[in-house]
Amino acid sequence: MVSGLYQEIRKLWKNPRKSMKELTRSRLIEWRREGRFERVEKPTRIDRARSLGYKAKNGFVIVRGRIGRGGRRRPLYGRRGRKPSKSGLTGFTSSKSLQWMMEERIQKKYPNLEVLGSYEVGKDGSHKWFEVILVDPVVPEIMKDKNLKWVESGKNKRRVFRGLTSSGKKGRALKA
């Protein structure tokens, strides 16, 4: 059976270090030099972006974000003269996934846009990179689109902070 383009792209992204070794390596080297948040012209994984609702039209913004891998650290409290290992500050596992945290950070960076979804594009020993799809709810092309006009209603404002994106629902055990 003949498979389509997006199906082939999805197969390549199942194991990018094996199927796209040189491309992945060069991308990670380039991304390490960039800032924490980088606005991107086109999605790196077009198959995943399209499945999350991305369309190549005005009002869509793709932002690539970098987040540190590993456990989180609780904020400091009280006097600092004690051993941190005994106060439960380090080595705690967050209830949110790294992907959900990245969506929230990018939403804070771009408060006039709404998060539609996100997907992983790379990782190394110390960082993970995600691309987050953002939508501008006041752009006329979005307001006229029957599949996207729901974004402009007030009840969908800042949905990422209420766990209403795909990764947020996974984190709240509402989605497999």
N, C-alpha and C positions, 0 to 999 in steps of 0.2 A: 504494500500500500504506500502511496506517495504521501509524504508529510509536508505540511506547509512551512513557510519561513519562520513564523513565530514558534512553531513546535521545535524546529531545529535550533533556534536561539535558546529556547528553554533547556534543551538537552545539553548544549554547551555550558550553560550556567549551572548545571547540576554539580560539576566539578571543574571550576575555572582554572585551578592551579595545574590541572592535568591537560585540559583541552586547549587552554589559551595561555600557556605558561609565560611566554615572552611578553605578550600584551598585558597580562596581569602584573607582571613584575615592573614593567615600565610605568604603568598607571600608578602603582603604589609609590614608586620613587617620586613621581611628579606630585602626587597628592600629599605626601609628607611635607613637601616644601610649602604647600599652600596654607591658607588660614584655616580656622576652625569651621567656618561656613563659607562655601563658595557657590555662587549662583551659576548654574549650568544652562547652556542654550538648549541642548537636547538631552533626553534621558539616555543613560548608559545601557539600561536594560529596557528596550522598547516593548518587549513582550509583557514584562511585569507592569510597566507603567500603564500600558493600554488596558490591562486587566483590572487595574485599580481605578480607571476612569479618565486617564490622561487623553487629551486630544490636542493636536497641533494647531491651536487657535489662540487668539488674544485672551488674556485673563489667566493663563496657566503659567506657573513659575516652578522651575525645578531647582532645588537647593541641595547641594551635597554637604553633609555634615560629618565631622569626625568626633568620636567619643572614645574615651579610654576604656580598655577592657579590664576585666577583673572585678574584685569586690569593691563596694562603696565604703565610704567613711562617714560616720555620723558627725554632725557639727559639734564643736567643743562646747563644754558647759562648765560652770563652777570654776574653782581655782585650778590652776594648771600644774600644781606641784606634785601630782601623783603619777603613778605608772599608767600609761594609756591602755595597756593590755588588760588591766584590771577594771577599767571603767566602761568597757564594752563599746569603745569608739571605733575600733578597727575590726576587720574581718566579719563584717555583718553583710548579709545578703539582702539586697533590695527586693521589695515585692514587685517593682516595676522592671520590665525588660529594658535593655539598653536602647532598643528601637523606640520604645514608648518615651523614654527620657529624651532621646534625640528629637522626636517630634515636638515635645514640649519646649525644648530649648529653641528650636527654629521658630515655633509659634511666637515665643517671646521676642525674637529678633525681628520678625515680620508681623506686627500686630494687626495690620490692615488686611491681611490675607487669612484664608482658612485652610487648615490641613485636610487634604483629601485622603492621603495614605502614604506609605513609605515602603522601601525595600532595601535589602543589603546589597552593596556593590563591591565590597572588599574588606579584607581584614589582614592584619599582620600580628606580630607578637604582642604589641601594646595598644593597638587602636582598631576600631571598627569604623567603616564608612557606610553611611546610609544616604540614599537620595529620597528627599521628601517632596511630594507633589502638593503644591499650594495653589489655591484658586482665589482670584480677586472677585468678590461677590457683586461689585458695582459696575463691572465692565459690561457693556450692552450685549456682547456676544454670549456671555454667561447667563445674563438675565433672560435672553430669548430662547436659550437651549432648554427644551422640555425635560431633558435628563439631568440638568444641572441647576435649574432655577431654585431648587430646594435650598441651595447654599445661602441664598440671600435672606431667607426668613430668619427672624430673631432667635428662634429656638435652636438654631444650628450655629450660633456664635460660640467661638472658643471651645469647640467640641472635643478637642484633644485633651483638655484639662479635665473633662468629665468622663474620659475613657470611652469615647464614642467612635474612635477610629478602629481599624481592624486590629492593630497591635494592642490597643487599649482593651478591646473586648477579649482578646486572648489572655491578657494579664488579669482580667476579672473573671476568668473561667466561663465566659458566655459564648465562646467560640472555640472549636477544636483547633 
